[in-house]
Structure formats: C-alpha cells, structure tokens
C-alpha cells in the first residue's frame, strides 16, 4: 500500500511527564515540518524541502492560532507579533513561515496542538 504524506492517523506524541519543560507537550509531524508545543514556546522544524527555516516562537509573541479543516489539505497557522501571515482563499491555503499543512490523517494531532497552544495563551 502506498503511504501519502499526512495520511496516517497516528496519535500525537504526548510525553507522560508534561511537567518537564524540556520535553514537548504535543508533537505533530506534518507534510512540511514538525510542530512541537512546549510550555513556554512553539517550535517548527521544517523538512529539508521547505523554503522556510526552523524556528522557535515564544508564547508571548503568539496572538492567535488558526486551524482550518479543508477537504484535502488542512493547515495550522500560528499568528506571531511582527510576522505577516498569508490569508487563505477559496482554492488555496496560506504558505508562510508560521503555517503547516497536513492531510486528513493528521487532523487529530493538529486539533490537540492548537488546543495546547490556546490553553497556554489563556
């Protein structure tokens, strides 16, 4: 069987001891990178084919999180103070340094990541 990126429905990685701040609370592997949610920051580790660099975003700089569930490719976008993000349109998803894309099989992980970030934002 052929595996397509973002098609597996594996549960997100959540460490058993979430009080350890060096370990991520939620880790999701998406099509264009890995998202790790920590207590004080969010890390995006980009795949080698990405035009964007890896980055860490302190929670104090995050203003909002957008999770858009679309028919084929969904996305999670982290809005950061001082960083411009693209808008979605009817036929396209945003492509910017703070947006990650995923298929149907990664929706559960994306939901958990978005909820973890929102919970920390207060």
Secondary structure per residue as TSV (DSSP state, phi and psi in degrees):
chain	resnum	aa	ss	phi	psi
A	1	X	-	360.0	142.1
A	2	X	-	-86.2	131.4
A	3	X	-	-99.2	123.4
A	4	X	-	-97.2	146.8
A	5	X	T	-57.1	133.9
A	6	X	T	78.6	12.7
A	7	X	-	-97.8	-13.6
A	8	X	-	-83.0	147.2
A	9	X	-	-105.5	34.0
A	10	X	-	-65.7	148.5
A	11	X	-	-67.4	148.6
A	12	X	-	-64.9	152.8
A	13	X	B	-77.5	122.3
A	14	X	-	-131.5	114.8
A	15	X	-	-62.1	148.9
A	16	X	S	-70.4	-29.3
A	17	X	-	-108.7	87.8
A	18	X	T	-79.3	2.8
A	19	X	T	-83.6	-12.7
A	20	X	-	-80.1	111.3
A	21	X	T	-72.4	-14.7
A	22	X	T	-80.7	-18.3
A	23	X	S	-95.4	141.7
A	24	X	-	-69.3	147.0
A	25	X	S	-77.7	-37.7
A	26	X	E	-140.7	137.8
A	27	X	E	-130.0	128.2
A	28	X	E	-128.4	131.1
A	29	X	E	-98.3	115.4
A	30	X	E	-109.7	-178.7
A	31	X	T	-62.5	-40.2
A	32	X	T	-113.0	19.5
A	33	X	E	155.2	175.8
A	34	X	E	-110.7	133.5
A	35	X	E	-105.8	128.4
A	36	X	E	-123.3	123.9
A	37	X	E	-101.3	119.3
A	38	X	-	-109.8	172.7
A	39	X	S	-59.7	-41.8
A	40	X	S	-110.4	-8.5
A	41	X	E	-158.3	168.3
A	42	X	E	-119.6	133.8
A	43	X	E	-113.4	138.8
A	44	X	E	-119.3	115.5
A	45	X	E	-104.2	111.3
A	46	X	E	-81.5	150.2
A	47	X	-	-71.7	162.0
A	48	X	T	-64.2	-23.8
A	49	X	T	-85.6	-3.4
A	50	X	-	-76.1	147.1
A	51	X	S	-86.1	-4.5
A	52	X	S	-104.3	151.0
A	53	X	-	-86.6	160.8
A	54	X	-	-61.4	151.9
A	55	X	E	-156.7	157.5
A	56	X	E	-119.9	134.6
A	57	X	E	-118.7	113.7
A	58	X	E	-61.9	142.6
A	59	X	G	-57.0	-32.1
A	60	X	G	-63.8	-18.6
A	61	X	G	-95.8	-8.2
A	62	X	E	-86.3	125.5
A	63	X	E	-102.9	-23.5
A	64	X	E	-169.0	158.7
A	65	X	E	-129.1	128.6
A	66	X	E	-110.0	123.9
A	67	X	E	-115.0	119.0
A	68	X	E	-118.2	114.5
A	69	X	-	-91.2	111.7
A	70	X	-	-114.2	171.6
A	71	X	S	-58.4	-49.5
A	72	X	S	-110.0	-62.6
A	73	X	-	-113.4	120.0
A	74	X	E	-99.1	173.1
A	75	X	E	-148.4	156.9
A	76	X	E	-123.2	123.1
A	77	X	E	-121.3	128.3
A	78	X	E	-102.0	119.0
A	79	X	E	-88.6	124.0
A	80	X	E	-122.2	136.6
A	81	X	T	-55.1	130.3
A	82	X	T	81.0	2.4
A	83	X	-	-120.1	123.2
A	84	X	-	-78.4	133.5
A	85	X	-	-114.4	150.7
A	86	X	-	-82.1	157.8
A	87	X	-	-97.1	151.9
A	88	X	-	-81.5	158.4
A	89	X	-	-127.6	-179.7
A	90	X	S	-58.4	-38.9
A	91	X	S	-110.3	-1.0
A	92	X	-	-142.3	155.8
A	93	X	-	-102.4	156.3
A	94	X	-	-67.9	146.8
A	95	X	-	-126.7	106.6
A	96	X	S	-154.1	177.7
A	97	X	T	-67.1	-16.6
A	98	X	T	-112.9	18.5
A	99	X	E	-120.5	134.7
A	100	X	E	-122.0	142.8
A	101	X	E	-113.5	150.4
A	102	X	E	-157.1	157.9
A	103	X	-	-89.9	-177.4
A	104	X	G	-56.4	-36.3
A	105	X	G	-67.2	-13.1
A	106	X	G	-106.8	6.6
A	107	X	H	-61.9	-40.1
A	108	X	H	-62.7	-42.4
A	109	X	H	-66.8	-42.4
A	110	X	H	-61.4	-40.3
A	111	X	H	-62.6	-45.5
A	112	X	H	-64.7	-39.1
A	113	X	H	-65.1	-46.4
A	114	X	H	-61.0	-42.4
A	115	X	H	-65.4	-38.8
A	116	X	H	-64.3	-40.9
A	117	X	H	-66.7	-48.9
A	118	X	H	-59.3	-40.2
A	119	X	H	-60.8	-40.4
A	120	X	H	-74.3	-24.2
A	121	X	H	-74.7	-23.7
A	122	X	-	90.0	360.0
